[in-house]
Amino acid sequence: MKSKGLAIIFGLMPGAGHMYLGKMKRGMTLLLLFWGSLALAFLLGMGAVCFAMPVVWFYAFFDNLNLTALTPEELKAAPDPFMFGLLDGFELKRIRAFEGKNALLGWGCIILGVIMLYNTFAHSIVSALSDLFERLGFYVGWLWDLYYNLPQLVIGVLIIALGIRFMRGGKKKPEDLRQYLGEHSESKQ
């Protein structure tokens, strides 16, 4: 039997109390939401994302309190969905980019590497280009604006593309299309 006191103490860190109580998927979801919002705010300079942190913290804390009030049988029967069940039945293997065994880890490394290269070299490159353009008599304020806003611009474009993909749905298989066209043409007759 788990200690309610320890569960409440662990519950001060979003997700940790859930993990202590055996709800690993729920705990990992809350942990990722809390620290992910902090990482996004820090890496992309989007301080407004930090407003999500208290919401996640309070939700996690009070959800953990509710779980500690359950009997061991009720706790065992309580659902433990990952990402609040939003990804139930969703398989990364269906997405072409994630077909390989280690593709998710590979994509994570690539993205982290691009961010590190950008943080390391972008300022030097923009500074050198800025000096060159100023010597030639061109206004370079736009170059510095691009440098500072490029991460937000890239993330914004990716979010829009992801939203469009969700709205369009997956690609239709030829048999699905024939079935749709067949049903559609039959209803016209």
N, C-alpha and C positions, 0 to 999 in steps of 0.2 A: 504494500500500500504506500502510495506517494504522500509525502508530507505537504499539507496545505500551506504551511508557513513558507517552506522552500519554494513551492510553486508560485506563491505571491511575490517572493523576493526575486525569483528568476523572471517573473512576469514584468518586472520593471524594464527589462530589455525586450523590445518587441520580438516575439517568436520564441524566445528562450524558455518561457514558462510553458508554452505549448509543447515544445520538444521534451521538456522534463516530464510532462504528463503523458507523453507517448504519441502526441499528434504531430508527427514529424513534417508531413506535407503542409499542414496549416502553419506550423512554426516557420518553415522555410519560406513560405509565401510572404508572411509578415516581415520576416528578417530581410528578404530581398526588396520588398516595397520600401521599408524604412531606410535601409542603407543605400539602396538604388537611387532613391530620390535625393539623398545627400550627395552621392557620387555625380549624378546628373547636374545638380546645382553647382557643384564645385568644378567639374571638368568643362562644362559648357558655359559657365558664367550666367546661369539662369537662376538667379536667387529666388524668383517667384515659386520655383518647384519646392522650396523649403516649407512653404505653407502646407504642403501635404503631410509633412512629417508629424505634426501634432495630431492630425486626424488619424494617421496610422497608429501612432503610439497609444492614443486613448482607446481606439477600437481593440487593439491587441491586449491592452491591460484589462479592459472590462470583459472581453471575451475569455481571457484567462481566468478572471475571477468567477465567471459563470461556470467554467469547466471545473474549477476546484470545488464548487458547491455540489457537483454531481456525485452520486454513489459510484463505486468502482464499476458496477455493471453498466450504469448509464454512460459513464465515461468511455468504457470500451465500445459501446454501441454508437457513440457520437461519431458523426462523419468526419473524415480527415481528407478533404479534397485539396488538391494542389491548385493554386490560383483561384480559389473559391469555386471550383468546378467549371471555370470558363474554358479550360483546355481538356475537359473530359472527352475521350474519344478522338482527340486530335493527335495525330502521329507525325512527328518531325520527318519520319522516313518518307512520307508522301510528298514532301517538298523537295524538288530536284536538288537544291543546294545542300540538303542534309542527308543525301542518300548514303554517303560513306560512313563508315563506323565511327571515325573520329572527326567528322565534319564540323560538329558544333564547337568542339575545342579548337579546331583549326580556324574557324571563322572568328572566334573570340580572340585568338592570338593575332590574327591579321588586323582586326579592328584596334586592338591595344597597340600594336606596332605602328599603325598609321597615326594614331593619336600621339604616341611618343615622338615619332619623327616630326609631326607638325609642331608639337611643343618645343622641340629642340632646334629645328632649322627655320621655321617660318619667319620668326622675328628677324633673324639675320638676313634672310633673302629679301624680305620687305624693306628692311633698312637700307640694304645695298641698292635696291631698285629705286627707293625713295631718293637717295643721294644722287643717283644717275639722272632721274627725271628732273630733280630740282636744278641740277647743273645745266640741263637742256632747256630750262625755263618753263616746265610743265607743273601744273598744280597736282600734288600727290596726296591730298587729304583722303580721296576716295580709296587709295591703296591701303592706308592704315585702317579705314573703316572696314574694308574687305577682310583684312587680317583679323581684326577683332570679332567680326561677325560671321566669319566663315563656318565655324563649328555649328552655330545656331542655324545657319542657312542650310547646311548639309543635313542636319537632323530634321529640320522642318520639311525639306524635300522628301526625305525617307519616310516620314510620318504620313505625308500626303499620299505618297506612292502606296504605302501599306493600306491606308484608308480606301484608296481606289480599288486595290486588289480585294479587300474584304467586301466592298460593295458589289464588285463584279462577280465575286465568287470564283471558284476554281474553273479550269478549262473544261468545257463539255467534251465528253467522249463521243466519238462518232455514233455509237449505238444509242446514246442518250439523245443525240440530235435527231436521228432517224425516228426514234420513238416519239419525240415531241412533234416533228413535222408530220408524222403519220397520224397522230391523234388530232393535230390541228387541221390537216386536210380532210379527215373523215368528218369533223364537226361542221365543215363548210358545206358538205354534200347533203 
